[in-house]
Amino acid sequence: MNFRKHINFYWQRHQSHWNWILGVLGFGVFLMALWHRSFFIFFISMGGLWGSLIKLPDPTPPFAYIEKIIDTERSWIAKPWGWKKGFQVFGIVAGFIFVLVACWSGSLMSLLLFIGLCVNIWCVHDNKLMGIDDL
């Protein structure tokens, strides 16, 4: 029950535009800290991630692109669990771990490989949405 309370707290903060931006920027700085193995940069990233948990006001007008991302997350979470959603969660977790290990080891080629794989998946997904399904 207590864990669920923390998840709900984080999810409420995550749905705010400024909190979402601070969280993404804090995670980017965290990856830089892993890359350089710097405690100073790590503490800066933790400050950004902590700042993303503070209640911040929504901007007026809201950021359209970030609102679209947050709506996509909401609709994905609302979908029922199945093999496809399980495979997507597995891919997200595996990609997250791969990026953390690549940043820690300082392997630029691994990060480029990951980016190339993500672009390839994105192209296949967009082709299916446009009706091009030759695979």
DOVEX-791872 format. One record per atom (N, C-alpha, C): residue number from 1; residue in three letters; atom name; x, y, z. Coordinates in nm, 3 decimals, padded with zeros to 5 digits. Each point is the difference from the previous one (the first is absolute). Layout:
<pts>
+-----+------+------+---------+---------+---------+
|  nr | rest | atom |    east |   north |      up |
+-----+------+------+---------+---------+---------+
| NUM |  ALA |   CA |       X |       Y |       Z |
...
+-----+------+------+---------+---------+---------+
</pts>
This chain:
<pts>
+-----+------+------+---------+---------+---------+
|  nr | rest | atom |    east |   north |      up |
+-----+------+------+---------+---------+---------+
|   1 |  MET |    N |  00.082 | -00.119 |  00.000 |
|   1 |  MET |   CA | -00.082 |  00.119 |  00.000 |
|   1 |  MET |    C |  00.086 |  00.125 |  00.000 |
|   2 |  ASN |    N |  00.104 |  00.001 |  00.080 |
|   2 |  ASN |   CA |  00.087 |  00.115 |  00.009 |
|   2 |  ASN |    C |  00.073 |  00.024 | -00.132 |
|   3 |  PHE |    N |  00.042 | -00.109 | -00.066 |
|   3 |  PHE |   CA |  00.068 |  00.012 | -00.129 |
|   3 |  PHE |    C | -00.093 |  00.060 | -00.104 |
|   4 |  ARG |    N | -00.126 | -00.042 |  00.002 |
|   4 |  ARG |   CA | -00.100 |  00.053 | -00.094 |
|   4 |  ARG |    C | -00.021 |  00.150 |  00.022 |
|   5 |  LYS |    N |  00.007 |  00.044 |  00.124 |
|   5 |  LYS |   CA | -00.014 |  00.142 |  00.033 |
|   5 |  LYS |    C |  00.114 |  00.080 | -00.063 |
|   6 |  HIS |    N |  00.121 | -00.054 |  00.006 |
|   6 |  HIS |   CA |  00.116 |  00.068 | -00.059 |
|   6 |  HIS |    C | -00.010 |  00.004 | -00.153 |
|   7 |  ILE |    N | -00.048 | -00.108 | -00.058 |
|   7 |  ILE |   CA | -00.017 | -00.004 | -00.145 |
|   7 |  ILE |    C | -00.103 |  00.103 | -00.044 |
|   8 |  ASN |    N | -00.111 |  00.008 |  00.072 |
|   8 |  ASN |   CA | -00.103 |  00.099 | -00.034 |
|   8 |  ASN |    C |  00.052 |  00.142 |  00.015 |
|   9 |  PHE |    N |  00.080 |  00.025 |  00.105 |
|   9 |  PHE |   CA |  00.059 |  00.132 |  00.020 |
|   9 |  PHE |    C |  00.091 |  00.036 | -00.118 |
|  10 |  TYR |    N |  00.087 | -00.095 | -00.039 |
|  10 |  TYR |   CA |  00.090 |  00.025 | -00.112 |
|  10 |  TYR |    C | -00.078 |  00.021 | -00.130 |
|  11 |  TRP |    N | -00.104 | -00.080 | -00.022 |
|  11 |  TRP |   CA | -00.077 |  00.009 | -00.124 |
|  11 |  TRP |    C | -00.072 |  00.135 | -00.010 |
|  12 |  GLN |    N | -00.051 |  00.051 |  00.113 |
|  12 |  GLN |   CA | -00.064 |  00.131 | -00.001 |
|  12 |  GLN |    C |  00.100 |  00.109 | -00.035 |
|  13 |  ARG |    N |  00.120 | -00.008 |  00.055 |
|  13 |  ARG |   CA |  00.103 |  00.100 | -00.032 |
|  13 |  ARG |    C |  00.047 | -00.015 | -00.145 |
|  14 |  HIS |    N |  00.009 | -00.122 | -00.047 |
|  14 |  HIS |   CA |  00.049 | -00.027 | -00.135 |
|  14 |  HIS |    C | -00.093 |  00.057 | -00.106 |
|  15 |  GLN |    N | -00.127 |  00.014 |  00.030 |
|  15 |  GLN |   CA | -00.097 |  00.048 | -00.098 |
|  15 |  GLN |    C |  00.000 |  00.151 | -00.015 |
|  16 |  SER |    N |  00.075 |  00.071 |  00.083 |
|  16 |  SER |   CA |  00.012 |  00.144 | -00.013 |
|  16 |  SER |    C |  00.110 |  00.033 | -00.101 |
|  17 |  HIS |    N | -00.020 |  00.103 | -00.079 |
|  17 |  HIS |   CA |  00.094 |  00.032 | -00.108 |
|  17 |  HIS |    C |  00.139 |  00.034 |  00.052 |
|  18 |  TRP |    N |  00.009 |  00.091 |  00.096 |
|  18 |  TRP |   CA |  00.132 |  00.041 |  00.050 |
|  18 |  TRP |    C |  00.069 | -00.116 |  00.072 |
|  19 |  ASN |    N | -00.075 | -00.079 |  00.074 |
|  19 |  ASN |   CA |  00.059 | -00.115 |  00.069 |
|  19 |  ASN |    C |  00.052 | -00.102 | -00.100 |
|  20 |  TRP |    N | -00.073 | -00.020 | -00.109 |
|  20 |  TRP |   CA |  00.044 | -00.094 | -00.103 |
|  20 |  TRP |    C |  00.131 |  00.048 | -00.063 |
|  21 |  ILE |    N |  00.006 |  00.130 | -00.030 |
|  21 |  ILE |   CA |  00.122 |  00.057 | -00.061 |
|  21 |  ILE |    C |  00.118 | -00.014 |  00.096 |
|  22 |  LEU |    N | -00.020 |  00.034 |  00.129 |
|  22 |  LEU |   CA |  00.108 | -00.012 |  00.098 |
|  22 |  LEU |    C |  00.045 | -00.145 |  00.016 |
|  23 |  GLY |    N | -00.095 | -00.094 | -00.003 |
|  23 |  GLY |   CA |  00.036 | -00.141 |  00.012 |
|  23 |  GLY |    C |  00.083 | -00.048 | -00.117 |
|  24 |  VAL |    N | -00.037 |  00.038 | -00.121 |
|  24 |  VAL |   CA |  00.076 | -00.041 | -00.119 |
|  24 |  VAL |    C |  00.139 |  00.064 |  00.000 |
|  25 |  LEU |    N |  00.007 |  00.127 |  00.034 |
|  25 |  LEU |   CA |  00.131 |  00.066 |  00.005 |
|  25 |  LEU |    C |  00.087 | -00.059 |  00.112 |
|  26 |  GLY |    N | -00.061 | -00.029 |  00.115 |
|  26 |  GLY |   CA |  00.075 | -00.062 |  00.109 |
|  26 |  GLY |    C |  00.053 | -00.137 | -00.039 |
|  27 |  PHE |    N | -00.080 | -00.076 | -00.075 |
|  27 |  PHE |   CA |  00.047 | -00.131 | -00.045 |
|  27 |  PHE |    C |  00.113 |  00.015 | -00.101 |
|  28 |  GLY |    N | -00.009 |  00.100 | -00.088 |
|  28 |  GLY |   CA |  00.109 |  00.025 | -00.095 |
|  28 |  GLY |    C |  00.129 |  00.037 |  00.071 |
|  29 |  VAL |    N | -00.010 |  00.082 |  00.104 |
|  29 |  VAL |   CA |  00.119 |  00.036 |  00.078 |
|  29 |  VAL |    C |  00.052 | -00.122 |  00.076 |
|  30 |  PHE |    N | -00.090 | -00.088 |  00.045 |
|  30 |  PHE |   CA |  00.041 | -00.123 |  00.066 |
|  30 |  PHE |    C |  00.081 | -00.088 | -00.095 |
|  31 |  LEU |    N | -00.043 | -00.008 | -00.127 |
|  31 |  LEU |   CA |  00.077 | -00.078 | -00.098 |
|  31 |  LEU |    C |  00.138 |  00.062 | -00.022 |
|  32 |  MET |    N |  00.007 |  00.134 |  00.002 |
|  32 |  MET |   CA |  00.132 |  00.066 | -00.010 |
|  32 |  MET |    C |  00.086 | -00.034 |  00.120 |
|  33 |  ALA |    N | -00.061 | -00.007 |  00.119 |
|  33 |  ALA |   CA |  00.075 | -00.035 |  00.121 |
|  33 |  ALA |    C |  00.055 | -00.142 | -00.011 |
|  34 |  LEU |    N | -00.081 | -00.091 | -00.056 |
|  34 |  LEU |   CA |  00.050 | -00.136 | -00.021 |
|  34 |  LEU |    C |  00.114 | -00.001 | -00.100 |
|  35 |  TRP |    N | -00.014 |  00.077 | -00.106 |
|  35 |  TRP |   CA |  00.102 |  00.003 | -00.105 |
|  35 |  TRP |    C |  00.134 |  00.049 |  00.055 |
|  36 |  HIS |    N | -00.005 |  00.108 |  00.079 |
|  36 |  HIS |   CA |  00.122 |  00.060 |  00.052 |
|  36 |  HIS |    C |  00.039 | -00.055 |  00.137 |
|  37 |  ARG |    N | -00.088 | -00.081 |  00.058 |
|  37 |  ARG |   CA |  00.020 | -00.055 |  00.135 |
|  37 |  ARG |    C |  00.033 |  00.111 |  00.099 |
|  38 |  SER |    N | -00.086 |  00.100 | -00.001 |
|  38 |  SER |   CA |  00.020 |  00.118 |  00.082 |
|  38 |  SER |    C | -00.106 |  00.009 |  00.108 |
|  39 |  PHE |    N |  00.045 |  00.010 |  00.126 |
|  39 |  PHE |   CA | -00.095 |  00.016 |  00.110 |
|  39 |  PHE |    C | -00.065 |  00.138 | -00.003 |
|  40 |  PHE |    N |  00.074 |  00.101 | -00.042 |
|  40 |  PHE |   CA | -00.054 |  00.136 | -00.006 |
|  40 |  PHE |    C | -00.117 |  00.007 | -00.098 |
|  41 |  ILE |    N |  00.017 | -00.057 | -00.119 |
|  41 |  ILE |   CA | -00.109 |  00.000 | -00.099 |
|  41 |  ILE |    C | -00.114 | -00.088 |  00.050 |
|  42 |  PHE |    N |  00.034 | -00.108 |  00.071 |
|  42 |  PHE |   CA | -00.104 | -00.087 |  00.056 |
|  42 |  PHE |    C | -00.088 |  00.077 |  00.098 |
|  43 |  PHE |    N |  00.060 |  00.081 |  00.087 |
|  43 |  PHE |   CA | -00.079 |  00.077 |  00.096 |
|  43 |  PHE |    C | -00.083 |  00.107 | -00.069 |
|  44 |  ILE |    N |  00.049 |  00.056 | -00.109 |
|  44 |  ILE |   CA | -00.079 |  00.095 | -00.078 |
|  44 |  ILE |    C | -00.122 | -00.072 | -00.059 |
|  45 |  SER |    N |  00.022 | -00.120 | -00.053 |
|  45 |  SER |   CA | -00.113 | -00.074 | -00.058 |
|  45 |  SER |    C | -00.102 | -00.038 |  00.107 |
|  46 |  MET |    N |  00.047 | -00.036 |  00.119 |
|  46 |  MET |   CA | -00.093 | -00.033 |  00.108 |
|  46 |  MET |    C | -00.080 |  00.124 |  00.041 |
|  47 |  GLY |    N |  00.063 |  00.118 | -00.007 |
|  47 |  GLY |   CA | -00.073 |  00.124 |  00.027 |
|  47 |  GLY |    C | -00.110 |  00.022 | -00.103 |
|  48 |  GLY |    N |  00.030 | -00.028 | -00.127 |
|  48 |  GLY |   CA | -00.101 |  00.014 | -00.105 |
|  48 |  GLY |    C | -00.112 | -00.101 |  00.016 |
|  49 |  LEU |    N |  00.036 | -00.124 |  00.033 |
|  49 |  LEU |   CA | -00.102 | -00.102 |  00.020 |
|  49 |  LEU |    C | -00.084 |  00.029 |  00.125 |
|  50 |  TRP |    N |  00.064 |  00.054 |  00.104 |
|  50 |  TRP |   CA | -00.075 |  00.039 |  00.119 |
|  50 |  TRP |    C | -00.093 |  00.117 | -00.032 |
|  51 |  GLY |    N |  00.049 |  00.093 | -00.081 |
|  51 |  GLY |   CA | -00.082 |  00.113 | -00.041 |
|  51 |  GLY |    C | -00.121 | -00.042 | -00.081 |
|  52 |  SER |    N |  00.009 | -00.112 | -00.068 |
|  52 |  SER |   CA | -00.114 | -00.047 | -00.078 |
|  52 |  SER |    C | -00.111 | -00.056 |  00.088 |
|  53 |  LEU |    N |  00.028 | -00.021 |  00.129 |
|  53 |  LEU |   CA | -00.101 | -00.051 |  00.092 |
|  53 |  LEU |    C | -00.071 |  00.111 |  00.077 |
|  54 |  ILE |    N |  00.046 |  00.123 | -00.018 |
|  54 |  ILE |   CA | -00.065 |  00.114 |  00.065 |
|  54 |  ILE |    C | -00.122 |  00.040 | -00.082 |
|  55 |  LYS |    N | -00.105 |  00.043 |  00.067 |
|  55 |  LYS |   CA | -00.121 |  00.041 | -00.072 |
|  55 |  LYS |    C |  00.028 |  00.132 | -00.069 |
|  56 |  LEU |    N |  00.000 | -00.003 | -00.133 |
|  56 |  LEU |   CA |  00.023 |  00.118 | -00.082 |
|  56 |  LEU |    C | -00.128 |  00.032 | -00.077 |
|  57 |  PRO |    N | -00.026 |  00.128 | -00.025 |
|  57 |  PRO |   CA | -00.123 |  00.035 | -00.073 |
|  57 |  PRO |    C |  00.011 | -00.038 | -00.147 |
|  58 |  ASP |    N | -00.115 | -00.031 | -00.058 |
|  58 |  ASP |   CA | -00.003 | -00.029 | -00.143 |
|  58 |  ASP |    C |  00.017 |  00.131 | -00.078 |
|  59 |  PRO |    N |  00.069 | -00.004 | -00.113 |
|  59 |  PRO |   CA |  00.019 |  00.122 | -00.079 |
|  59 |  PRO |    C | -00.129 |  00.039 | -00.072 |
|  60 |  THR |    N | -00.014 |  00.126 | -00.026 |
|  60 |  THR |   CA | -00.112 |  00.047 | -00.081 |
|  60 |  THR |    C |  00.056 |  00.070 | -00.121 |
|  61 |  PRO |    N | -00.026 | -00.038 | -00.119 |
|  61 |  PRO |   CA | -00.069 | -00.122 | -00.040 |
|  61 |  PRO |    C |  00.091 | -00.121 |  00.019 |
|  62 |  PRO |    N | -00.059 | -00.119 |  00.008 |
|  62 |  PRO |   CA |  00.083 | -00.120 |  00.018 |
|  62 |  PRO |    C |  00.085 | -00.028 | -00.124 |
|  63 |  PHE |    N |  00.113 | -00.066 |  00.024 |
|  63 |  PHE |   CA |  00.087 | -00.040 | -00.111 |
|  63 |  PHE |    C | -00.069 | -00.111 | -00.078 |
|  64 |  ALA |    N | -00.026 |  00.024 | -00.127 |
|  64 |  ALA |   CA | -00.078 | -00.095 | -00.080 |
|  64 |  ALA |    C |  00.072 | -00.133 | -00.016 |
|  65 |  TYR |    N |  00.131 |  00.004 | -00.025 |
|  65 |  TYR |   CA |  00.074 | -00.124 | -00.024 |
|  65 |  TYR |    C |  00.007 | -00.085 |  00.126 |
|  66 |  ILE |    N |  00.023 |  00.064 |  00.114 |
|  66 |  ILE |   CA |  00.009 | -00.075 |  00.125 |
|  66 |  ILE |    C | -00.137 | -00.053 |  00.040 |
|  67 |  GLU |    N | -00.105 |  00.076 | -00.027 |
|  67 |  GLU |   CA | -00.135 | -00.048 |  00.027 |
|  67 |  GLU |    C | -00.031 | -00.124 | -00.083 |
|  68 |  LYS |    N |  00.049 | -00.002 | -00.125 |
|  68 |  LYS |   CA | -00.020 | -00.116 | -00.086 |
|  68 |  LYS |    C |  00.074 | -00.123 |  00.056 |
|  69 |  ILE |    N |  00.122 |  00.020 |  00.049 |
|  69 |  ILE |   CA |  00.077 | -00.110 |  00.058 |
|  69 |  ILE |    C | -00.070 | -00.054 |  00.125 |
|  70 |  ILE |    N | -00.045 |  00.091 |  00.086 |
|  70 |  ILE |   CA | -00.067 | -00.042 |  00.124 |
|  70 |  ILE |    C | -00.131 | -00.072 | -00.032 |
|  71 |  ASP |    N | -00.075 |  00.048 | -00.100 |
|  71 |  ASP |   CA | -00.123 | -00.069 | -00.040 |
|  71 |  ASP |    C |  00.028 | -00.139 | -00.055 |
|  72 |  THR |    N |  00.111 | -00.013 | -00.075 |
|  72 |  THR |   CA |  00.039 | -00.131 | -00.052 |
|  72 |  THR |    C |  00.033 | -00.095 |  00.115 |
|  73 |  GLU |    N |  00.071 |  00.050 |  00.102 |
|  73 |  GLU |   CA |  00.029 | -00.083 |  00.117 |
|  73 |  GLU |    C | -00.128 | -00.043 |  00.071 |
|  74 |  ARG |    N | -00.093 |  00.094 |  00.016 |
|  74 |  ARG |   CA | -00.126 | -00.033 |  00.068 |
|  74 |  ARG |    C | -00.078 | -00.108 | -00.076 |
|  75 |  SER |    N | -00.007 |  00.014 | -00.132 |
|  75 |  SER |   CA | -00.076 | -00.098 | -00.078 |
|  75 |  SER |    C |  00.071 | -00.135 |  00.000 |
|  76 |  TRP |    N |  00.134 | -00.002 |  00.002 |
|  76 |  TRP |   CA |  00.073 | -00.126 |  00.002 |
|  76 |  TRP |    C | -00.021 | -00.071 |  00.132 |
|  77 |  ILE |    N |  00.001 |  00.074 |  00.109 |
|  77 |  ILE |   CA | -00.021 | -00.061 |  00.132 |
|  77 |  ILE |    C | -00.143 | -00.050 |  00.014 |
|  78 |  ALA |    N | -00.095 |  00.068 | -00.063 |
|  78 |  ALA |   CA | -00.141 | -00.041 |  00.010 |
|  78 |  ALA |    C | -00.031 | -00.127 | -00.079 |
|  79 |  LYS |    N |  00.084 | -00.035 | -00.096 |
|  79 |  LYS |   CA | -00.024 | -00.121 | -00.080 |
|  79 |  LYS |    C |  00.013 | -00.124 |  00.088 |
|  80 |  PRO |    N | -00.076 | -00.106 | -00.032 |
|  80 |  PRO |   CA |  00.010 | -00.123 |  00.079 |
|  80 |  PRO |    C |  00.132 | -00.072 | -00.029 |
|  81 |  TRP |    N |  00.043 | -00.078 |  00.100 |
|  81 |  TRP |   CA |  00.124 | -00.075 | -00.017 |
|  81 |  TRP |    C | -00.020 | -00.115 | -00.097 |
|  82 |  GLY |    N |  00.101 | -00.025 | -00.080 |
|  82 |  GLY |   CA |  00.001 | -00.110 | -00.094 |
|  82 |  GLY |    C |  00.145 | -00.029 | -00.036 |
|  83 |  TRP |    N |  00.019 | -00.090 | -00.094 |
|  83 |  TRP |   CA |  00.136 | -00.036 | -00.037 |
|  83 |  TRP |    C |  00.072 |  00.118 | -00.065 |
|  84 |  LYS |    N | -00.074 |  00.083 | -00.076 |
|  84 |  LYS |   CA |  00.062 |  00.113 | -00.068 |
|  84 |  LYS |    C |  00.048 |  00.105 |  00.100 |
|  85 |  LYS |    N | -00.083 |  00.031 |  00.098 |
|  85 |  LYS |   CA |  00.038 |  00.098 |  00.101 |
|  85 |  LYS |    C |  00.114 | -00.055 |  00.087 |
|  86 |  GLY |    N | -00.003 | -00.128 |  00.030 |
|  86 |  GLY |   CA |  00.109 | -00.064 |  00.075 |
|  86 |  GLY |    C |  00.131 |  00.007 | -00.075 |
|  87 |  PHE |    N | -00.006 | -00.023 | -00.132 |
|  87 |  PHE |   CA |  00.120 |  00.009 | -00.084 |
|  87 |  PHE |    C |  00.052 |  00.143 | -00.004 |
|  88 |  GLN |    N | -00.091 |  00.098 | -00.004 |
|  88 |  GLN |   CA |  00.041 |  00.140 |  00.001 |
|  88 |  GLN |    C |  00.067 |  00.037 |  00.132 |
|  89 |  VAL |    N | -00.055 | -00.046 |  00.112 |
|  89 |  VAL |   CA |  00.062 |  00.027 |  00.130 |
|  89 |  VAL |    C |  00.137 | -00.065 |  00.007 |
|  90 |  PHE |    N |  00.012 | -00.122 | -00.048 |
|  90 |  PHE |   CA |  00.130 | -00.067 | -00.003 |
|  90 |  PHE |    C |  00.100 |  00.080 | -00.084 |
|  91 |  GLY |    N | -00.043 |  00.050 | -00.115 |
|  91 |  GLY |   CA |  00.089 |  00.079 | -00.085 |
|  91 |  GLY |    C |  00.042 |  00.131 |  00.065 |
|  92 |  ILE |    N | -00.092 |  00.064 |  00.070 |
|  92 |  ILE |   CA |  00.033 |  00.125 |  00.068 |
|  92 |  ILE |    C |  00.100 | -00.024 |  00.112 |
|  93 |  VAL |    N | -00.024 | -00.104 |  00.080 |
|  93 |  VAL |   CA |  00.091 | -00.030 |  00.111 |
|  93 |  VAL |    C |  00.137 | -00.042 | -00.054 |
|  94 |  ALA |    N |  00.003 | -00.085 | -00.103 |
|  94 |  ALA |   CA |  00.127 | -00.044 | -00.058 |
|  94 |  ALA |    C |  00.074 |  00.119 | -00.061 |
|  95 |  GLY |    N | -00.071 |  00.088 | -00.069 |
|  95 |  GLY |   CA |  00.064 |  00.119 | -00.057 |
|  95 |  GLY |    C |  00.053 |  00.093 |  00.108 |
|  96 |  PHE |    N | -00.075 |  00.015 |  00.108 |
|  96 |  PHE |   CA |  00.043 |  00.085 |  00.111 |
|  96 |  PHE |    C |  00.130 | -00.054 |  00.061 |
|  97 |  ILE |    N |  00.003 | -00.131 |  00.025 |
|  97 |  ILE |   CA |  00.120 | -00.061 |  00.057 |
|  97 |  ILE |    C |  00.117 |  00.010 | -00.098 |
|  98 |  PHE |    N | -00.026 | -00.020 | -00.130 |
|  98 |  PHE |   CA |  00.105 |  00.009 | -00.101 |
|  98 |  PHE |    C |  00.061 |  00.140 | -00.003 |
|  99 |  VAL |    N | -00.085 |  00.103 |  00.006 |
|  99 |  VAL |   CA |  00.050 |  00.138 | -00.003 |
|  99 |  VAL |    C |  00.081 |  00.030 |  00.126 |
| 100 |  LEU |    N | -00.046 | -00.047 |  00.116 |
| 100 |  LEU |   CA |  00.076 |  00.023 |  00.123 |
| 100 |  LEU |    C |  00.137 | -00.065 | -00.006 |
| 101 |  VAL |    N |  00.005 | -00.124 | -00.047 |
| 101 |  VAL |   CA |  00.128 | -00.071 | -00.010 |
| 101 |  VAL |    C |  00.090 |  00.066 | -00.105 |
| 102 |  ALA |    N | -00.057 |  00.042 | -00.113 |
| 102 |  ALA |   CA |  00.080 |  00.065 | -00.104 |
| 102 |  ALA |    C |  00.057 |  00.132 |  00.049 |
| 103 |  CYS |    N | -00.078 |  00.076 |  00.077 |
| 103 |  CYS |   CA |  00.052 |  00.127 |  00.053 |
| 103 |  CYS |    C |  00.107 | -00.025 |  00.106 |
| 104 |  TRP |    N | -00.021 | -00.101 |  00.083 |
| 104 |  TRP |   CA |  00.098 | -00.030 |  00.104 |
| 104 |  TRP |    C |  00.133 | -00.046 | -00.063 |
| 105 |  SER |    N | -00.009 | -00.080 | -00.104 |
| 105 |  SER |   CA |  00.123 | -00.048 | -00.064 |
| 105 |  SER |    C |  00.059 |  00.103 | -00.096 |
| 106 |  GLY |    N | -00.075 |  00.104 | -00.033 |
| 106 |  GLY |   CA |  00.051 |  00.105 | -00.088 |
| 106 |  GLY |    C |  00.007 | -00.044 | -00.145 |
| 107 |  SER |    N | -00.090 | -00.086 | -00.042 |
| 107 |  SER |   CA |  00.003 | -00.054 | -00.135 |
| 107 |  SER |    C | -00.093 |  00.080 | -00.092 |
| 108 |  LEU |    N |  00.061 |  00.087 | -00.079 |
| 108 |  LEU |   CA | -00.077 |  00.079 | -00.094 |
| 108 |  LEU |    C | -00.060 | -00.087 | -00.110 |
| 109 |  MET |    N |  00.070 | -00.103 | -00.041 |
| 109 |  MET |   CA | -00.051 | -00.089 | -00.104 |
| 109 |  MET |    C | -00.126 | -00.074 |  00.047 |
| 110 |  SER |    N | -00.003 | -00.038 |  00.126 |
| 110 |  SER |   CA | -00.120 | -00.067 |  00.052 |
| 110 |  SER |    C | -00.119 |  00.095 |  00.001 |
| 111 |  LEU |    N |  00.024 |  00.125 |  00.037 |
| 111 |  LEU |   CA | -00.110 |  00.098 | -00.001 |
| 111 |  LEU |    C | -00.048 |  00.026 | -00.142 |
| 112 |  LEU |    N |  00.093 |  00.008 | -00.095 |
| 112 |  LEU |   CA | -00.040 |  00.020 | -00.140 |
| 112 |  LEU |    C | -00.076 | -00.120 | -00.053 |
| 113 |  LEU |    N |  00.041 | -00.119 |  00.040 |
| 113 |  LEU |   CA | -00.072 | -00.122 | -00.038 |
| 113 |  LEU |    C | -00.142 |  00.003 |  00.055 |
| 114 |  PHE |    N | -00.015 |  00.042 |  00.126 |
| 114 |  PHE |   CA | -00.132 |  00.010 |  00.063 |
| 114 |  PHE |    C | -00.086 |  00.102 | -00.072 |
| 115 |  ILE |    N |  00.056 |  00.116 | -00.033 |
| 115 |  ILE |   CA | -00.075 |  00.103 | -00.072 |
| 115 |  ILE |    C | -00.044 | -00.052 | -00.136 |
| 116 |  GLY |    N |  00.090 | -00.068 | -00.071 |
| 116 |  GLY |   CA | -00.035 | -00.057 | -00.130 |
| 116 |  GLY |    C | -00.111 | -00.103 |  00.010 |
| 117 |  LEU |    N |  00.004 | -00.084 |  00.103 |
| 117 |  LEU |   CA | -00.104 | -00.099 |  00.020 |
| 117 |  LEU |    C | -00.135 |  00.067 |  00.031 |
| 118 |  CYS |    N |  00.003 |  00.106 |  00.082 |
| 118 |  CYS |   CA | -00.124 |  00.072 |  00.031 |
| 118 |  CYS |    C | -00.058 |  00.068 | -00.124 |
| 119 |  VAL |    N |  00.085 |  00.058 | -00.084 |
| 119 |  VAL |   CA | -00.047 |  00.063 | -00.124 |
| 119 |  VAL |    C | -00.059 | -00.104 | -00.094 |
| 120 |  ASN |    N |  00.061 | -00.117 | -00.005 |
| 120 |  ASN |   CA | -00.052 | -00.108 | -00.084 |
| 120 |  ASN |    C | -00.138 | -00.045 |  00.048 |
| 121 |  ILE |    N | -00.016 | -00.017 |  00.130 |
| 121 |  ILE |   CA | -00.131 | -00.039 |  00.055 |
| 121 |  ILE |    C | -00.103 |  00.108 | -00.028 |
| 122 |  TRP |    N |  00.040 |  00.125 |  00.014 |
| 122 |  TRP |   CA | -00.091 |  00.113 | -00.026 |
| 122 |  TRP |    C | -00.046 | -00.001 | -00.146 |
| 123 |  CYS |    N |  00.094 | -00.024 | -00.094 |
| 123 |  CYS |   CA | -00.035 | -00.003 | -00.142 |
| 123 |  CYS |    C | -00.096 | -00.113 | -00.031 |
| 124 |  VAL |    N |  00.023 | -00.118 |  00.056 |
| 124 |  VAL |   CA | -00.089 | -00.114 | -00.024 |
| 124 |  VAL |    C | -00.139 |  00.031 |  00.056 |
| 125 |  HIS |    N | -00.005 |  00.060 |  00.118 |
| 125 |  HIS |   CA | -00.130 |  00.036 |  00.061 |
| 125 |  HIS |    C | -00.073 |  00.103 | -00.085 |
| 126 |  ASP |    N |  00.069 |  00.105 | -00.045 |
| 126 |  ASP |   CA | -00.063 |  00.102 | -00.084 |
| 126 |  ASP |    C | -00.045 | -00.057 | -00.134 |
| 127 |  ASN |    N |  00.078 | -00.091 | -00.057 |
| 127 |  ASN |   CA | -00.040 | -00.062 | -00.126 |
| 127 |  ASN |    C | -00.129 | -00.081 |  00.018 |
| 128 |  LYS |    N | -00.012 | -00.070 |  00.113 |
| 128 |  LYS |   CA | -00.123 | -00.075 |  00.025 |
| 128 |  LYS |    C | -00.118 |  00.094 |  00.018 |
| 129 |  LEU |    N |  00.022 |  00.116 |  00.065 |
| 129 |  LEU |   CA | -00.108 |  00.096 |  00.015 |
| 129 |  LEU |    C | -00.044 |  00.059 | -00.134 |
| 130 |  MET |    N |  00.095 |  00.012 | -00.095 |
| 130 |  MET |   CA | -00.032 |  00.056 | -00.132 |
| 130 |  MET |    C | -00.050 | -00.106 | -00.097 |
| 131 |  GLY |    N | -00.005 | -00.126 |  00.043 |
| 131 |  GLY |   CA | -00.050 | -00.106 | -00.086 |
| 131 |  GLY |    C |  00.108 | -00.071 | -00.080 |
| 132 |  ILE |    N |  00.124 |  00.035 |  00.022 |
| 132 |  ILE |   CA |  00.111 | -00.067 | -00.069 |
| 132 |  ILE |    C |  00.048 | -00.112 |  00.092 |
| 133 |  ASP |    N | -00.034 | -00.123 | -00.034 |
| 133 |  ASP |   CA |  00.032 | -00.113 |  00.085 |
| 133 |  ASP |    C |  00.058 | -00.112 | -00.084 |
| 134 |  ASP |    N |  00.125 |  00.018 | -00.042 |
| 134 |  ASP |   CA |  00.065 | -00.101 | -00.084 |
| 134 |  ASP |    C |  00.076 | -00.104 |  00.081 |
| 135 |  LEU |    N |  00.004 |  00.015 |  00.134 |
| 135 |  LEU |   CA |  00.078 | -00.094 |  00.078 |
| 135 |  LEU |    C | -00.078 | -00.124 |  00.034 |
+-----+------+------+---------+---------+---------+
</pts>
